[in-house]
Amino acid sequence: MIEGHGDDSYKYSRPITANFSSNVYSRVDLSALKAHLCTRIDGIGNYPEPEPYTLEACLARHHRLPAEAVCVTNGATEAIYLTAQTFRGTNTAIVQPTFSEYADACRMHGHRVTSLYRLPAESEGYRLPEEVRMLWLCNPNNPTGTVVEKEYLATLISHNPQVCFVIDQSYEFFTLRPLFSAAEAAEFPNVLLLHSMTKRYAVPGLRLGYVIGAPHLLHRLRTNRMPWSVNQLAIEAGLHLLEHDVPNPLDVASYLQEAARLRSALEALGGLEVWATETHFMLVCLRMGRASALKDYLAGEHGILIRDASNFDGLNEHFFRIAAQSREENDRLVKAIGQWLEEE
C-alpha cells in the first residue's frame, strides 16, 4: 500500500471539520446498526466462522444466486489482493488512472502489469492486446468518476473470453448509470464483480465487501482465502444491514444534483478544470500551482481536507479529487479554494 490514500486527517494538527478526501458518504444514520452491534458485543469472545458462510448465504438469497457465487471478504481491498494472489503471475492490464491497489496487489503477486488508457473500439473488434489475461476496471472509476457503458462492457467481455475481467463496482450505489447486476455478472464465466458494503453503508472501520462470480472462479478464490478474515462484528453488521438496511436512505438523484452544482461553482472560479463525472466525486486539475500546496492550505487554514491525486498513474502534481458533501460544506470548499487562487 502506498502513501497518499484519502482521509489522512491524522497528519494535521488543526481539526478537520469538512472532509472531501474520502469517497465514503458519511451522513448515514447508523444508530440502529450501532445499537444492534452493542447487543452482539459478547460475540468477540468467540471465533467467527472460519469462512463467513452465513453472510454469504444471506447475500446469495438477496441477489437470488447460489451461495457458491458469493465470496465475502474483509472489505473490497481483501478481494483485490485475494484475486491477485489466486491468479499469481498473470499478464494483467489495468485501465488507468485508477485505484492504486490493483497494481500494488498484482505486482506483489508477480503479475506482469501494463496500463491501458482506453478500451478497444468496435473498429478494433473489441479485442484487447493478445497477451492480456486479466483486466482490472473500476466502474464507476476512482478517481475520474466515469462509467463504462454496460452494453459495451458486455460486448467487450464476450469478445475476449481468454481474459478474466475484474470489475470493481464499489461505488455502484452513487451513480444512476446502468451497471451489471450480481445475477448478470454471475452468468459470465470470466467475470469477478467486486462490491463494497463499506462504501454503501459508510462503515470503513468494519471492512466488509464481497465478490460475485461464476462458482468455478470463486472456488479458486476460496482456496487462497485466509481463515477468519472477516471478524464477528463485521458479519453481524452485514446480516443486520441486509435485513434492515438503514433509515432515511440517501436520495442519490438529489445528491448527484448537489455534486453537479459543486462542479459548476468550482469551474466558475477559473484557474482550474473539473472533469466530467457520473458519480458523487470528481477530479480537478489546477492550471497553476500544486495540489499538495492547496491541500495543506485548506487543512491548515480552513479545516478542510481534499485528496491530492498526483500519485494516481497518469496524473501529475496539479490534480486533486473531492467528493461532494453537504451544500454548506461544499460552499465552504468553493470559497476557500477561491481565496487560495487569489493568493497564488
Steps between C-alpha positions, in 0.01 A plus 500: 500500500639838403478829685236743386161336538210721603398591855846565644366758746726358771791683337363844584505679835189706423176299530346414164139617498418434134643187340491485120793261470318169545237365260301361791176695551503550875148633564337160548284428805671199658336531842299177461809310381705629793229401746479155343877447520493596868261210561742268317821619662540176698567333167855635500578239767468223242652430162281593202419246230828397329332612179199733523254237377192656662553845349585350161175303505306813598660702218429217257131504592499880468640477146312176414822311438647173631725547801792372291476819290572729798827545690501740797827683573658735749407805293537525123874540557535140620313394187756689289801339665333158512431516127856604422631214717268240347602590145866549586740573210228603255544748214283779639373827354355780713280777360664821624492735680340302781528367856864416569434179693431303182856553377650465850324166555591367156866594529515344847388171346723498194261627233644660188310828516425737213283812495218571257370853449216403267297190422471352148236631263264313268737576211766300687269205549477582872820298537738564787878459448575135424721444806245626757338233719352719775346848480427721801230764463349727766143588402411774599868581486701648783623778461335615174136416578446360150280199426554248220172423325348171606422387143852579380652317795291189433618506139862544607475202737342274238767591241784419741417161656872442574499796743378499860328834561526636855235772524496707818151644558575640845330828409200345324252656742618851411411512131179487298670336202409133430754251636520122519274339754643217706293248305621638165863485608468143627386386155839584349764226540781760503380780732569580865275781623617681817256667739559717807263514794759736648412765239127430488448529875794723602660238726869509396610393847313168469661396167227314315476414132422208274566353157241369256609255231457164338539224763812356332678838536392551860609147590852605400478814714383304803797264483725801571280685751646529847276342770313743727579796273157653568447578868190421702370858530540555125295184435233616745495843335460350153211280609327792675541737205366248251191449714436857612700728264533846657236766570468800269705353214695744288307667218760432233340722236496802733853426617626490142323828429693654789823352362420662164439832673835471675672423169345808336599724792860380483517554124369855548805581712733471203853372544399136503337233285239266646462171316154376411375236742211256526517452875544705819876558479699690240853557379631857486811633326665827605622710209769642728634385837536163668217294645715423806533872575125552466436200724728633775344847475143371524583272794708756690290811438146367462485151654407357158656181361531409131675208326829581328464283187853547364594139585243344267659344192475747211431807716742768622553753779208719386220249568280459804176311567201600708173328595193720536374552854215715635406824323649706783827308499522520121458877515777519761731308269429721197558816701825370649638386163406838355703674772801277429481568126495875567817471708688293245 
